[in-house]
């Protein structure tokens, strides 16, 4: 059975008894990927329009155009996550950590 059909039939409960249902987490993951792909296609198809719209707004409201631009780039740039790491030992003294040790600590959080 094709995966698309299995996903739809898992959702509506019409799978044959011998075919296991897809877990909801797998269905959600596929749905999110489809939405991201669709939004990327929509954005790519409208890049010229967005540029025109920003220029039109900038004529009368330059600050608003900058705000809109900043909002838009949030979707194209990876978000940076701030992480705080306490490197003091139990006695309160500072420890020296290598870059790989720091990366290991950060990846665990």
C-alpha positions as CSV (number, residue, x, y, z in Angstrom):
1,X,0.0,0.0,0.0
2,X,1.5,3.4,-0.9
3,X,2.5,5.5,2.1
4,X,0.1,8.3,1.2
5,X,-2.9,6.0,1.2
6,X,-1.6,4.3,4.4
7,X,-1.4,7.6,6.1
8,X,-4.9,8.7,5.0
9,X,-6.4,5.4,6.0
10,X,-4.6,5.4,9.3
11,X,-6.3,8.8,10.0
12,X,-9.7,7.6,9.1
13,X,-9.4,4.1,10.6
14,X,-10.0,2.2,7.4
15,X,-6.8,0.2,7.2
16,X,-7.0,-3.5,6.6
17,X,-6.4,-5.5,9.8
18,X,-3.1,-6.8,8.4
19,X,-1.6,-3.3,7.8
20,X,-0.3,-1.5,11.0
21,X,-1.4,2.1,11.5
22,X,1.2,4.8,11.1
23,X,2.0,6.5,14.4
24,X,0.5,9.9,14.8
25,X,4.0,11.4,15.3
26,X,5.0,10.1,11.8
27,X,1.9,11.5,10.2
28,X,2.5,14.9,12.0
29,X,6.1,14.9,10.8
30,X,5.0,14.3,7.2
31,X,2.3,17.0,7.4
32,X,4.8,19.5,8.8
33,X,7.2,18.7,5.9
34,X,4.5,19.2,3.4
35,X,3.5,22.5,4.9
36,X,7.1,23.7,4.9
37,X,7.5,22.7,1.3
38,X,4.3,24.4,0.2
39,X,5.2,27.6,2.0
40,X,8.6,27.6,0.4
41,X,7.1,27.2,-3.0
42,X,4.6,30.0,-2.3
43,X,7.4,32.3,-1.1
44,X,9.6,31.5,-4.1
45,X,6.7,32.1,-6.5
46,X,6.1,35.5,-4.9
47,X,9.6,36.8,-4.3
48,X,9.2,39.5,-7.0
49,X,5.8,40.6,-5.6
50,X,7.2,40.8,-2.0
51,X,10.1,43.0,-3.3
52,X,7.6,45.3,-5.0
53,X,5.3,45.4,-1.9
54,X,8.3,46.3,0.3
55,X,9.3,49.1,-2.0
56,X,5.7,50.4,-2.1
57,X,5.5,50.5,1.7
58,X,8.9,52.1,1.9
59,X,7.8,55.1,-0.2
60,X,5.5,56.3,2.6
61,X,6.6,54.3,5.6
62,X,10.3,53.4,5.5
63,X,10.4,52.2,9.1
64,X,7.4,49.9,8.5
65,X,9.2,48.5,5.4
66,X,12.2,47.7,7.5
67,X,10.0,46.0,10.2
68,X,8.3,43.9,7.5
69,X,11.7,42.9,6.0
70,X,13.0,41.9,9.5
71,X,9.9,39.8,10.0
72,X,10.4,38.1,6.6
73,X,14.0,37.2,7.1
74,X,13.2,35.4,10.3
75,X,11.8,32.7,8.1
76,X,14.9,32.3,6.0
77,X,17.6,32.5,8.6
78,X,18.2,29.8,11.2
79,X,17.3,30.8,14.7
80,X,20.1,31.0,17.2
81,X,19.3,29.5,20.5
82,X,20.9,31.1,23.6
83,X,22.4,28.7,26.0
84,X,23.8,29.3,29.4
85,X,26.4,26.8,30.7
86,X,27.7,26.9,34.3
87,X,31.3,25.6,34.2
88,X,32.0,25.9,37.9
89,X,33.0,22.8,39.8
90,X,31.3,21.8,43.1
91,X,33.8,23.9,45.1
92,X,32.9,27.0,43.1
93,X,36.1,27.3,41.1
94,X,35.9,27.7,37.3
95,X,36.7,24.7,35.1
96,X,38.5,24.8,31.8
97,X,36.6,22.9,29.1
98,X,37.6,22.2,25.5
99,X,35.4,23.3,22.7
100,X,34.2,19.7,22.1
101,X,33.3,19.4,25.8
102,X,31.3,22.6,25.6
103,X,29.5,21.4,22.4
104,X,28.7,18.1,24.1
105,X,27.1,20.0,27.1
106,X,25.1,22.3,24.8
107,X,23.8,19.5,22.6
108,X,22.5,17.7,25.7
109,X,20.2,20.7,26.6
